[in-house]
Amino acid sequence: MTTTPRGIRNCNPLNIRRSAAKWKGLCAQQNDASFCQFESMEWGWRAAFWLLTRVYYHTYRLFTIRKIITKWAPPIENHTAAYIQRVSQLSGIGPDE
């Protein structure tokens, strides 16, 4: 038996953590204590795109896969090096390009 990943169940494919942010498309009832729950996958992808482009890129000035993923998925919680390597491999973009 396989279980549906949390990010898919929450319509939050990049697992955006709950915060004071008022994302468009949030479910009125938030039942996950740690991660946002969206009404549809489209709203979850919109929030992820907004967070990566407006906050990580423009505010934090993070321009490489390594810098973005190190901020997004810190080593204290994730296998960040493997995550960086996999995204780099899938995208064809070097970790520090």
All heavy atoms as an XYZ file, in Angstrom:
800
protein
N       0.836     -1.183      0.000
C       0.000      0.000      0.000
C       0.881      1.247      0.000
O       1.793      1.368      0.800
C      -0.888     -0.017      1.243
C      -1.814      1.166      1.316
S      -2.958      1.006      2.698
C      -2.364      2.309      3.733
N       0.610      2.173     -0.903
C       1.352      3.423     -0.926
C       0.432      4.548     -0.474
O      -0.777      4.525     -0.719
C       1.883      3.740     -2.339
O       0.776      3.852     -3.230
C       2.824      2.665     -2.825
N       1.029      5.505      0.185
C       0.250      6.664      0.622
C       0.575      7.843     -0.273
O       1.687      7.973     -0.779
C       0.557      7.021      2.087
O       1.943      7.309      2.202
C       0.183      5.890      3.024
N      -0.396      8.690     -0.465
C      -0.210      9.883     -1.264
C       0.692     10.840     -0.505
O       0.464     11.094      0.688
C      -1.577     10.555     -1.544
O      -2.425      9.601     -2.167
C      -1.419     11.767     -2.422
N       1.723     11.393     -1.163
C       2.611     12.336     -0.475
C       1.845     13.531      0.097
O       0.851     13.990     -0.470
C       3.566     12.780     -1.578
C       3.530     11.679     -2.584
C       2.130     11.146     -2.532
N       2.323     14.009      1.199
C       1.682     15.110      1.920
C       1.454     16.330      1.029
O       0.400     16.958      1.081
C       2.576     15.475      3.103
C       2.001     16.430      4.089
C       3.024     16.644      5.183
N       2.443     17.142      6.401
C       3.127     17.296      7.522
N       4.394     16.950      7.575
N       2.548     17.766      8.595
N       2.470     16.697      0.236
C       2.341     17.864     -0.629
C       1.230     17.718     -1.647
O       0.565     18.689     -2.006
N       0.991     16.502     -2.111
C      -0.090     16.242     -3.063
C      -1.432     16.283     -2.337
O      -2.393     16.893     -2.805
C       0.113     14.889     -3.790
C       1.478     14.856     -4.504
C      -1.038     14.608     -4.742
C       1.726     15.973     -5.495
N      -1.513     15.654     -1.182
C      -2.758     15.690     -0.386
C      -3.159     17.123     -0.062
O      -4.336     17.465     -0.049
C      -2.595     14.922      0.928
C      -2.516     13.435      0.788
C      -2.662     12.728      2.138
N      -1.894     13.293      3.229
C      -0.667     12.885      3.601
N      -0.067     11.905      2.937
N      -0.063     13.440      4.627
N      -2.169     17.973      0.198
C      -2.424     19.367      0.574
C      -2.536     20.301     -0.631
O      -2.725     21.503     -0.447
C      -1.305     19.887      1.487
C      -1.342     19.278      2.867
O      -2.354     18.730      3.288
N      -0.235     19.366      3.585
N      -2.409     19.761     -1.840
C      -2.353     20.601     -3.062
C      -1.258     21.655     -2.897
O      -1.400     22.821     -3.275
C      -3.703     21.245     -3.362
S      -4.966     20.057     -3.835
N      -0.154     21.249     -2.308
C       0.977     22.111     -1.979
C       2.247     21.354     -2.401
O       2.967     20.820     -1.561
C       0.953     22.391     -0.468
C       2.056     23.307     -0.004
O       2.892     23.755     -0.774
N       2.068     23.575      1.295
N       2.511     21.295     -3.719
C       3.567     20.413     -4.221
C       4.977     20.711     -3.714
O       5.809     19.818     -3.681
C       3.481     20.573     -5.739
C       2.792     21.877     -5.942
C       1.857     22.040     -4.787
N       5.244     21.943     -3.293
C       6.578     22.253     -2.774
C       6.581     22.387     -1.249
O       7.548     22.847     -0.662
C       7.133     23.514     -3.434
C       7.363     23.398     -4.944
C       8.070     24.634     -5.469
C       8.148     22.164     -5.309
N       5.499     21.956     -0.612
C       5.406     21.945      0.852
C       5.756     23.283      1.485
O       6.669     23.390      2.307
C       6.253     20.819      1.445
C       5.658     19.458      1.181
O       4.452     19.275      1.290
N       6.487     18.512      0.815
N       4.999     24.304      1.135
C       5.164     25.624      1.734
C       4.661     25.547      3.170
O       3.547     25.090      3.435
C       4.385     26.692      0.949
C       4.933     26.789     -0.478
C       4.434     28.045      1.670
C       4.097     27.637     -1.413
N       5.489     25.981      4.084
C       5.129     25.938      5.501
C       4.086     26.998      5.840
O       4.029     28.055      5.227
C       6.366     26.156      6.373
C       7.322     24.987      6.307
C       8.266     24.999      7.500
N       9.159     23.873      7.450
C       8.881     22.676      7.967
N       7.741     22.463      8.567
N       9.758     21.697      7.888
N       3.285     26.691      6.835
C       2.297     27.654      7.311
C       3.017     28.848      7.916
O       4.054     28.706      8.561
C       1.381     27.012      8.341
C       0.431     26.009      7.689
C      -0.489     25.378      8.670
N      -1.395     26.374      9.241
C      -2.411     26.079     10.024
N      -2.656     24.825     10.335
N      -3.186     27.007     10.513
N       2.441     30.006      7.688
C       3.003     31.249      8.218
C       1.879     32.273      8.266
O       0.713     31.947      8.035
C       4.136     31.746      7.308
O       3.605     32.166      6.062
N       2.240     33.510      8.506
C       1.244     34.588      8.519
C       0.833     34.996      7.111
O      -0.117     35.758      6.939
C       1.805     35.788      9.273
N       1.524     34.503      6.100
C       1.210     34.853      4.712
C      -0.217     34.439      4.374
O      -0.665     33.363      4.749
C       2.197     34.180      3.757
N      -0.917     35.294      3.672
C      -2.299     35.030      3.247
C      -2.295     34.663      1.770
O      -2.610     35.468      0.910
C      -3.178     36.265      3.497
C      -3.231     36.708      4.938
C      -3.874     35.637      5.804
C      -3.942     36.109      7.251
N      -4.130     35.028      8.177
N      -1.911     33.427      1.473
C      -1.839     32.966      0.095
C      -3.221     32.904     -0.530
O      -4.185     32.509      0.120
C      -1.212     31.573      0.029
C       0.200     31.506      0.478
C       0.667     30.952      1.638
C       1.351     31.991     -0.213
N       2.021     31.071      1.702
C       2.469     31.716      0.576
C       1.530     32.651     -1.423
C       3.757     32.052      0.201
C       2.812     32.992     -1.804
C       3.908     32.695     -1.002
N      -3.296     33.248     -1.802
C      -4.541     33.064     -2.535
C      -4.790     31.571     -2.664
O      -3.869     30.794     -2.867
C      -4.454     33.704     -3.923
C      -4.440     35.210     -3.878
C      -4.482     35.791     -5.275
C      -4.505     37.314     -5.195
N      -4.594     37.917     -6.537
N      -6.050     31.182     -2.551
C      -6.412     29.793     -2.746
C      -6.209     28.890     -1.552
O      -6.374     27.672     -1.667
N      -5.892     29.458     -0.380
C      -5.772     28.622      0.814
C      -7.136     28.044      1.177
O      -8.161     28.722      1.055
C      -5.276     29.441      2.007
C      -3.793     29.694      2.141
C      -3.520     30.607      3.341
C      -3.020     28.406      2.285
N      -7.139     26.818      1.629
C      -8.372     26.238      2.136
C      -8.793     27.011      3.385
O      -7.943     27.426      4.179
C      -8.165     24.771      2.517
S      -7.858     23.679      1.120
N     -10.087     27.207      3.549
C     -10.588     27.919      4.731
C     -10.207     27.179      6.008
O      -9.840     27.791      7.010
C     -12.099     28.085      4.635
N     -10.266     25.865      5.964
C      -9.909     25.022      7.103
C      -8.504     24.469      6.874
O      -8.281     23.741      5.914
C     -10.915     23.870      7.231
C     -10.696     22.969      8.405
C     -11.208     23.583      9.704
O     -11.995     24.510      9.698
N     -10.745     23.059     10.804
N      -7.558     24.813      7.731
C      -6.180     24.324      7.638
C      -5.992     23.225      8.683
O      -5.892     23.506      9.875
C      -5.187     25.477      7.867
C      -5.213     26.542      6.789
C      -4.637     26.037      5.477
O      -3.522     25.534      5.414
N      -5.407     26.174      4.405
N      -5.955     21.972      8.240
C      -5.861     20.833      9.156
C      -4.444     20.304      9.343
O      -4.214     19.483     10.210
C      -6.761     19.698      8.666
C      -8.214     20.121      8.650
O      -8.691     20.747      9.589
N      -8.909     19.799      7.577
N      -3.503     20.758      8.532
C      -2.109     20.328      8.657
C      -1.402     21.352      9.540
O      -1.401     22.548      9.239
C      -1.455     20.251      7.273
C      -0.080     19.618      7.303
O       0.764     20.045      8.131
O       0.173     18.717      6.485
N      -0.818     20.906     10.610
C      -0.188     21.822     11.563
C       1.056     22.500     11.018
O       1.446     23.569     11.500
C       0.161     21.068     12.842
N       1.701     21.925     10.001
C       2.974     22.451      9.525
C       2.929     23.089      8.140
O       3.656     24.045      7.883
C       4.020     21.338      9.493
O       4.224     20.825     10.787
N       2.106     22.551      7.236
C       2.144     22.994      5.843
C       0.795     23.544      5.387
O      -0.257     23.076      5.826
C       2.557     21.834      4.929
C       3.942     21.332      5.211
C       4.140     20.212      5.990
C       5.058     21.999      4.724
C       5.423     19.750      6.276
C       6.336     21.547      4.999
C       6.525     20.422      5.780
N       0.859     24.527      4.476
C      -0.354     25.118      3.910
C      -1.145     24.071      3.147
O      -0.581     23.149      2.563
C       0.001     26.242      2.933
S       0.814     27.654      3.677
N      -2.447     24.263      3.134
C      -3.340     23.432      2.331
C      -4.085     24.355      1.370
O      -4.673     25.358      1.793
C      -4.323     22.678      3.219
C      -3.618     21.662      4.098
C      -4.570     21.007      5.063
O      -5.101     21.658      5.938
N      -4.785     19.717      4.879
N      -4.022     24.012      0.073
C      -4.642     24.837     -0.956
C      -5.878     24.156     -1.524
O      -6.012     22.935     -1.470
C      -3.633     25.132     -2.076
C      -2.520     26.036     -1.636
C      -1.322     25.508     -1.181
C      -2.667     27.412     -1.645
C      -0.291     26.328     -0.750
C      -1.648     28.255     -1.213
C      -0.454     27.711     -0.768
N      -6.779     24.968     -2.094
C      -8.026     24.464     -2.671
C      -7.780     23.582     -3.890
O      -8.563     22.667     -4.157
C      -8.934     25.631     -3.050
C      -9.408     26.425     -1.852
C     -10.161     27.680     -2.243
O     -10.296     27.969     -3.448
O     -10.612     28.389     -1.328
N      -6.727     23.870     -4.635
C      -6.403     23.080     -5.824
C      -4.896     23.112     -6.044
O      -4.184     23.964     -5.494
C      -7.114     23.637     -7.058
O      -6.559     24.892     -7.414
N      -4.423     22.197     -6.866
C      -2.998     22.142     -7.182
C      -2.550     23.428     -7.883
O      -1.423     23.881     -7.683
C      -2.699     20.909     -8.039
C      -1.238     20.548     -8.091
S      -0.501     20.167     -6.485
C      -1.132     18.537     -6.198
N      -3.439     24.028     -8.665
C      -3.082     25.288     -9.348
C      -2.729     26.378     -8.345
O      -1.760     27.112     -8.540
C      -4.239     25.754    -10.258
C      -4.452     24.883    -11.471
C      -5.285     23.634    -11.219
O      -5.786     23.432    -10.089
O      -5.426     22.828    -12.169
N      -3.500     26.472     -7.262
C      -3.198     27.476     -6.233
C      -1.876     27.152     -5.528
O      -1.104     28.051     -5.202
C      -4.329     27.580     -5.210
C      -5.543     28.284     -5.723
C      -6.791     27.744     -5.861
C      -5.648     29.639     -6.155
N      -7.657     28.689     -6.358
C      -6.984     29.864     -6.542
C      -4.743     30.697     -6.256
C      -7.443     31.092     -7.022
C      -5.196     31.920     -6.734
C      -6.524     32.109     -7.116
N      -1.615     25.878     -5.298
C      -0.350     25.488     -4.673
C       0.842     25.820     -5.551
O       1.861     26.325     -5.071
N       0.725     25.546     -6.859
C       1.816     25.894     -7.784
C       1.977     27.407     -7.891
O       3.091     27.907     -7.983
C       1.568     25.294     -9.171
C       1.981     23.860     -9.259
C       1.170     22.792     -9.454
C       3.307     23.330     -9.135
N       1.916     21.632     -9.465
C       3.224     21.931     -9.275
C       4.561     23.913     -8.907
C       4.339     21.105     -9.205
C       5.669     23.076     -8.844
C       5.552     21.694     -8.986
N       0.875     28.147     -7.877
C       0.957     29.608     -7.946
C       1.733     30.147     -6.745
O       2.607     31.003     -6.881
C      -0.440     30.223     -7.982
C      -0.415     31.741     -8.080
C      -1.800     32.337     -7.796
N      -1.782     33.770     -7.913
C      -1.315     34.599     -6.980
N      -0.816     34.121     -5.852
N      -1.330     35.908     -7.162
N       1.405     29.654     -5.559
C       2.099     30.094     -4.345
C       3.587     29.742     -4.414
O       4.442     30.555     -4.057
C       1.460     29.464     -3.109
N       3.903     28.551     -4.891
C       5.304     28.129     -5.010
C       6.049     29.034     -5.985
O       7.167     29.481     -5.696
C       5.380     26.676     -5.478
N       5.438     29.307     -7.124
C       6.061     30.189     -8.119
C       6.283     31.580     -7.534
O       7.361     32.166     -7.674
C       5.179     30.265     -9.367
C       5.753     31.142    -10.441
C       6.804     30.699    -11.220
C       5.240     32.415    -10.651
C       7.347     31.514    -12.196
C       5.775     33.238    -11.630
C       6.830     32.787    -12.404
N       5.281     32.106     -6.856
C       5.385     33.429     -6.234
C       6.524     33.439     -5.205
O       7.352     34.349     -5.189
C       4.062     33.798     -5.572
C       4.094     35.132     -4.904
C       4.432     35.405     -3.606
C       3.832     36.393     -5.503
N       4.382     36.738     -3.367
C       4.011     37.378     -4.518
C       3.456     36.792     -6.779
C       3.821     38.735     -4.769
C       3.266     38.139     -7.013
C       3.449     39.090     -6.030
N       6.556     32.437     -4.352
C       7.574     32.372     -3.306
C       8.977     32.296     -3.903
O       9.885     33.024     -3.481
C       7.316     31.171     -2.400
C       8.179     31.037     -1.157
C       8.015     32.243     -0.237
C       7.801     29.778     -0.409
N       9.156     31.452     -4.907
C      10.476     31.303     -5.521
C      10.917     32.549     -6.285
O      12.072     32.955     -6.206
C      10.505     30.089     -6.442
C      10.516     28.740     -5.727
C      10.326     27.614     -6.722
C      11.793     28.545     -4.931
N       9.993     33.157     -7.030
C      10.396     34.315     -7.849
C      10.407     35.616     -7.070
O      11.360     36.382     -7.165
C       9.487     34.466     -9.089
O       8.133     34.632     -8.684
C       9.634     33.270    -10.009
N       9.383     35.886     -6.327
C       9.280     37.175     -5.627
C      10.107     37.238     -4.356
O      10.686     38.266     -4.051
C       7.813     37.489     -5.288
C       6.906     37.498     -6.448
C       7.206     38.641     -7.378
N       6.250     38.599     -8.475
C       6.240     39.447     -9.461
N       7.121     40.402     -9.514
N       5.350     39.333    -10.416
N      10.138     36.161     -3.628
C      10.837     36.185     -2.342
C      12.266     35.671     -2.483
O      13.225     36.387     -2.190
C      10.061     35.383     -1.275
C      10.820     35.370      0.049
C       8.662     35.973     -1.086
N      12.444     34.447     -2.938
C      13.783     33.864     -2.995
C      14.676     34.582     -4.006
O      15.837     34.842     -3.728
C      13.696     32.369     -3.316
C      13.359     31.544     -2.091
C      12.229     31.822     -1.332
C      14.173     30.514     -1.683
C      11.925     31.079     -0.221
C      13.876     29.765     -0.568
C      12.750     30.054      0.168
O      12.454     29.324      1.278
N      14.125     34.889     -5.157
C      14.933     35.518     -6.208
C      15.085     37.022     -5.969
O      16.197     37.527     -5.887
C      14.292     35.243     -7.568
C      15.142     35.675     -8.741
C      16.168     34.862     -9.204
C      14.918     36.884     -9.384
C      16.959     35.240    -10.276
C      15.702     37.272    -10.455
C      16.716     36.455    -10.902
O      17.489     36.841    -11.962
N      13.981     37.732     -5.819
C      14.048     39.192     -5.732
C      14.402     39.707     -4.335
O      15.164     40.657     -4.212
C      12.734     39.817     -6.200
C      12.517     39.683     -7.670
N      13.275     40.357     -8.595
C      11.647     38.928     -8.376
C      12.881     40.035     -9.810
N      11.897     39.153     -9.717
N      13.867     39.121     -3.290
C      14.126     39.615     -1.939
C      15.435     39.073     -1.375
O      16.288     39.827     -0.925
C      12.957     39.261     -1.003
O      11.757     39.836     -1.538
C      13.205     39.800      0.402
N      15.606     37.742     -1.388
C      16.813     37.129     -0.831
C      17.991     37.143     -1.801
O      19.122     36.873     -1.402
C      16.552     35.682     -0.403
C      15.567     35.509      0.719
C      14.692     34.430      0.703
C      15.508     36.381      1.792
C      13.780     34.235      1.733
C      14.604     36.194      2.823
C      13.746     35.118      2.781
O      12.852     34.925      3.804
N      17.725     37.411     -3.080
C      18.770     37.474     -4.122
C      19.488     36.124     -4.267
O      20.699     36.054     -4.389
C      19.765     38.603     -3.862
C      19.164     39.962     -3.543
C      18.342     40.561     -4.635
N      19.199     40.990     -5.737
C      18.747     41.394     -6.902
N      17.471     41.412     -7.128
N      19.567     41.756     -7.846
N      18.724     35.060     -4.266
C      19.259     33.705     -4.435
C      19.082     33.332     -5.903
O      17.957     33.234     -6.387
C      18.524     32.719     -3.533
C      18.558     33.054     -2.039
C      17.697     32.083     -1.259
C      19.978     33.069     -1.524
N      20.186     33.119     -6.605
C      20.138     32.951     -8.053
C      20.573     31.577     -8.553
O      20.567     31.343     -9.748
C      21.011     34.011     -8.734
C      20.633     35.419     -8.382
C      21.563     36.275     -7.826
C      19.354     35.901     -8.604
C      21.226     37.581     -7.512
C      19.000     37.195     -8.296
C      19.938     38.044     -7.741
N      20.990     30.683     -7.676
C      21.452     29.367     -8.123
C      20.632     28.264     -7.462
O      20.010     28.477     -6.405
C      22.940     29.134     -7.783
O      23.081     29.047     -6.357
C      23.831     30.233     -8.342
N      20.656     27.105     -8.071
C      19.960     25.950     -7.505
C      20.468     25.687     -6.093
O      19.683     25.467     -5.168
C      20.143     24.715     -8.413
C      19.338     24.905     -9.705
C      19.750     23.425     -7.689
C      19.600     23.861    -10.770
N      21.775     25.726     -5.898
C      22.341     25.445     -4.573
C      21.835     26.437     -3.518
O      21.400     26.050     -2.433
C      23.864     25.469     -4.613
C      24.497     25.110     -3.264
C      26.019     25.128     -3.280
N      26.625     24.515     -4.435
C      26.799     23.193     -4.607
N      26.380     22.354     -3.685
N      27.373     22.737     -5.695
N      21.856     27.721     -3.835
C      21.438     28.732     -2.853
C      19.939     28.643     -2.553
O      19.528     28.753     -1.408
C      21.812     30.124     -3.339
C      23.307     30.375     -3.256
C      23.666     31.760     -3.744
C      25.167     31.972     -3.655
N      25.567     33.283     -4.155
N      19.142     28.442     -3.594
C      17.692     28.358     -3.396
C      17.335     27.131     -2.565
O      16.595     27.233     -1.582
C      16.961     28.340     -4.750
C      17.083     29.712     -5.425
C      15.489     27.945     -4.578
C      16.663     29.734     -6.879
N      17.867     25.973     -2.932
C      17.510     24.748     -2.214
C      18.071     24.742     -0.798
O      17.410     24.252      0.122
C      17.932     23.498     -3.015
C      17.050     23.407     -4.266
C      17.830     22.232     -2.164
C      17.401     22.286     -5.203
N      19.238     25.309     -0.589
C      19.792     25.371      0.766
C      18.883     26.199      1.669
O      18.695     25.865      2.843
C      21.220     25.928      0.740
O      22.038     25.050     -0.058
C      21.805     26.032      2.131
N      18.284     27.251      1.127
C      17.328     28.062      1.898
C      15.997     27.320      2.040
O      15.414     27.271      3.112
C      17.127     29.411      1.190
C      16.069     30.295      1.796
C      16.597     31.018      2.984
C      15.565     32.051      3.450
N      15.810     32.452      4.805
N      15.520     26.745      0.941
C      14.206     26.086      0.897
C      14.181     24.818      1.751
O      13.216     24.565      2.454
C      13.893     25.720     -0.556
C      12.532     25.164     -0.779
C      12.127     23.853     -0.622
C      11.376     25.866     -1.206
N      10.806     23.712     -0.947
C      10.325     24.949     -1.309
C      11.140     27.203     -1.535
C       9.049     25.324     -1.713
C       9.867     27.553     -1.948
C       8.854     26.629     -2.021
N      15.230     24.026      1.648
C      15.282     22.713      2.313
C      16.597     22.598      3.081
O      17.525     21.918      2.656
C      15.168     21.606      1.270
N      16.712     23.290      4.212
C      17.986     23.339      4.946
C      18.457     21.961      5.419
O      17.645     21.081      5.690
C      17.675     24.246      6.142
C      16.201     24.227      6.276
C      15.633     23.977      4.909
N      19.783     21.798      5.498
C      20.369     20.505      5.882
C      19.911     19.988      7.243
O      19.966     18.789      7.481
C      21.875     20.777      5.884
C      22.057     21.959      4.998
C      20.807     22.777      5.137
N      19.449     20.851      8.125
C      18.988     20.365      9.438
C      17.700     19.553      9.328
O      17.365     18.814     10.233
C      18.806     21.519     10.455
C      17.775     22.523      9.964
C      20.122     22.182     10.778
C      17.334     23.532     10.998
N      16.978     19.700      8.191
C      15.719     18.989      8.004
C      15.721     18.040      6.809
O      14.808     17.224      6.677
C      14.573     19.983      7.775
C      14.329     20.940      8.910
C      13.257     21.961      8.569
O      12.768     21.978      7.427
O      12.921     22.752      9.453
N      16.689     18.177      5.911
C      16.650     17.469      4.638
C      18.029     16.956      4.229
O      19.036     17.379      4.772
C      16.160     18.424      3.533
C      14.800     18.990      3.830
O      13.806     18.363      3.563
N      14.757     20.190      4.408
N      18.026     16.113      3.220
C      19.286     15.675      2.600
C      19.525     16.660      1.450
O      19.309     16.350      0.271
C      19.160     14.239      2.103
C      20.473     13.631      1.717
N      21.497     14.342      1.129
C      20.924     12.370      1.849
C      22.514     13.547      0.895
N      22.193     12.343      1.326
N      19.935     17.859      1.818
C      20.030     18.990      0.893
C      20.980     18.722     -0.268
O      20.666     19.063     -1.413
C      20.447     20.262      1.665
O      19.522     20.436      2.754
C      20.413     21.484      0.787
N      22.113     18.112     -0.015
C      23.082     17.862     -1.089
C      22.480     16.962     -2.172
O      22.644     17.231     -3.373
C      24.350     17.241     -0.529
N      21.752     15.931     -1.765
C      21.113     15.038     -2.737
C      20.007     15.771     -3.491
O      19.826     15.572     -4.699
C      20.542     13.815     -2.035
N      19.278     16.610     -2.797
C      18.209     17.400     -3.404
C      18.794     18.326     -4.477
O      18.295     18.389     -5.608
C      17.522     18.198     -2.298
C      16.208     18.856     -2.608
C      15.491     19.467     -1.575
C      15.648     18.896     -3.878
C      14.283     20.090     -1.798
C      14.443     19.517     -4.115
C      13.760     20.121     -3.076
O      12.565     20.747     -3.298
N      19.878     19.020     -4.147
C      20.549     19.914     -5.103
C      21.016     19.124     -6.321
O      20.795     19.534     -7.463
C      21.722     20.638     -4.425
C      21.209     21.634     -3.393
C      22.627     21.322     -5.452
C      22.261     22.144     -2.421
N      21.656     17.993     -6.082
C      22.173     17.165     -7.175
C      21.046     16.706     -8.094
O      21.170     16.756     -9.317
C      22.919     15.962     -6.606
C      23.500     15.063     -7.669
C      24.224     13.859     -7.059
O      24.225     13.651     -5.853
N      24.840     13.073     -7.911
N      19.936     16.281     -7.523
C      18.820     15.770     -8.329
C      18.178     16.888     -9.157
O      17.890     16.698    -10.337
C      17.782     15.119     -7.411
C      16.655     14.473     -8.169
C      17.131     13.230     -8.886
N      15.983     12.557     -9.478
C      15.999     11.962    -10.644
N      17.107     11.886    -11.344
N      14.919     11.399    -11.116
N      17.932     18.035     -8.562
C      17.336     19.152     -9.307
C      18.278     19.610    -10.409
O      17.856     19.872    -11.537
C      16.957     20.316     -8.366
C      16.551     21.554     -9.152
C      15.841     19.890     -7.425
N      19.553     19.661    -10.115
C      20.548     20.034    -11.117
C      20.543     19.039    -12.276
O      20.533     19.424    -13.451
C      21.930     20.107    -10.475
O      22.899     20.452    -11.430
N      20.509     17.757    -11.949
C      20.488     16.706    -12.963
C      19.233     16.793    -13.823
O      19.303     16.737    -15.062
C      20.579     15.347    -12.280
C      20.527     14.162    -13.218
C      20.463     12.848    -12.447
O      19.818     12.757    -11.404
N      21.148     11.844    -12.953
N      18.087     16.942    -13.202
C      16.824     16.995    -13.939
C      16.696     18.250    -14.798
O      16.112     18.196    -15.879
C      15.636     16.912    -12.967
C      15.408     15.563    -12.308
C      14.334     15.662    -11.235
C      15.014     14.515    -13.342
N      17.228     19.366    -14.316
C      17.092     20.626    -15.042
C      18.179     20.822    -16.088
O      18.026     21.633    -17.004
C      17.097     21.805    -14.071
O      18.392     21.943    -13.469
N      19.321     20.122    -15.937
C      20.444     20.337    -16.828
C      21.194     21.621    -16.518
O      21.993     22.085    -17.326
N      20.958     22.166    -15.351
C      21.611     23.412    -14.911
C      22.539     23.058    -13.749
O      22.120     22.392    -12.797
C      20.570     24.460    -14.449
C      19.621     24.799    -15.599
C      21.258     25.709    -13.911
C      18.410     25.610    -15.168
N      23.788     23.510    -13.815
C      24.724     23.241    -12.736
C      24.271     23.854    -11.431
O      23.595     24.894    -11.429
N      24.639     23.263    -10.307
C      24.209     23.759     -9.004
C      24.575     25.209     -8.730
O      23.871     25.895     -7.994
C      24.906     22.847     -7.994
C      25.342     21.652     -8.770
C      25.481     22.071    -10.194
N      25.662     25.679     -9.328
C      26.131     27.036     -9.064
C      26.058     27.954    -10.287
O      26.652     29.031    -10.289
C      27.554     26.991     -8.511
C      27.604     26.217     -7.200
O      26.868     26.573     -6.269
O      28.354     25.217     -7.137
N      25.343     27.522    -11.310
C      25.203     28.359    -12.513
C      24.229     29.484    -12.261
O      23.261     29.332    -11.541
C      24.705     27.533    -13.691
C      25.760     26.624    -14.248
C      25.268     25.861    -15.477
O      24.496     26.424    -16.266
O      25.647     24.682    -15.604
